[in-house]
Structures are given as C-alpha cells and as structure tokens.
Amino acid sequence: MPVQKWSAEVTKKSNALTLENKVFTKTPVEIAKSLKRSAMRSQRLKGTPFQSAMSMLNFYQNRAGKNLSPARKKKIQKAKDELRKLFGRAKAH
C-alpha cells in the first residue's frame, strides 16, 4: 500500500471545500472555475468564498513546494489570476 501524504487527504476531504475530482490537473481557467463553484456551494466556509478558494490554491502550491515543476507553478499562478478575475478582484494595471 503506497504511503499517502496528509496534504493529499486534506485536498480530498477539506472541511471548507468539497473539491471536484482531479481539479488541479486542469487548465488554469478550469481550476479557477472549479474552485469558485466549490466555494460558492460550501456551507462550511470560515471566510468569504474568494478567501476559501484562494486558500485552497495556496495550500496546494505550498504543500507541493519544490516538487512542483516550473510549468505547474506557472499554471497555479495563472489559476490565481483567473480566480481573482472571476471574483472581480483582478488588479488594475
């Protein structure tokens, strides 16, 4: 039986969000939309839906740490940008 990291369990069984299957393997836009859907449906949030969705992205990025390839890091960063747009929090340039 393979050893499963506690962070994998958290992303599967988060107390704040029920995540869609394999959400972090999708495109940045799909990741952001999925996290927004999950956050908007959740009745267990401690903060706003935006905060919960962004927290889950940050958690995934931080837990993967140095195991994330540069391409995956870029993908997660783009997903954060997309999430900000979806919640109307995009930075003005």
N, C-alpha and C positions, 0 to 999 in steps of 0.2 A: 504494500500500500504506500503510495507516494506521500511524502510529508507536505502538508498544506500550510501555507503561511497564514497567520492570523489576519493579515490585511486582506487576503482573498476572501476570508469569511466575512469581514466587515463589508466589503463591496457587495457581497451576495445577500447579506442579512442586515443591512443598515437599519438602525432603529428610526432614522429620519426619512429615508427614501427607499422605496421598492424599485430597484433598477431593472430595466429591460435587459434581457439576455444578451451578453457579449457587447454591451453598449460601447466599451472603449476600443473596439476593433473597427468601428465605423468611421465615416468621414467626419471632419470637424463639425460640419453643419448638422449632420445626423446625431452626433454626440450631444451637441448643444440642445437640439430639439427634444431628444430623448430625456435629457436631464431636466429640461423645463417641464415636460409632461409629467415626469415623476414627481417633481417638486410641487406642481400645481394640484396633483391628486392627493398628496400626502396630508394626513390629518395629524401627523406626529411631529411637525416641524417645531424647532425651538426658535428659529429666526424667520426671516422672510423667505419665500420660495427662491428668490435670487441668491440669498446667502447660503441656503442649503445646497442648491445646485452647484454653486461655485466652490463650496467647501468640499463637496464630493470630488470635483475635478482636482482640487489642490491635494486632497488626501491621496488620490490615485497617483498623482505626479510625485508627491513626496515619498510615498511608500515604495514606488518602483525605483526611485532615486537613480543611482548610477547604472542600473540595469536598463534604463530607457535609452534607446538609440537616439541619436540626434534627430532623425526623421520623426520618431514618435514624440519627442519633446516639442518639436515644431507643430505637430498635429494637435497636441494638447493645448499649446499656446493659442493656436488658431481657434480651437473649440472655446476657449475662454473668451476670445474676442467675439465669436458668434453668440455666445451666451449673453454677453453684455448688450449686443445689438437686439437680441430677442426680448430682453427685459427693458429696453430703452435706456440703457446705461452706457452706451458707446461714448468713448471720449471724442470730443470735438478736436479736429486738427487745425 
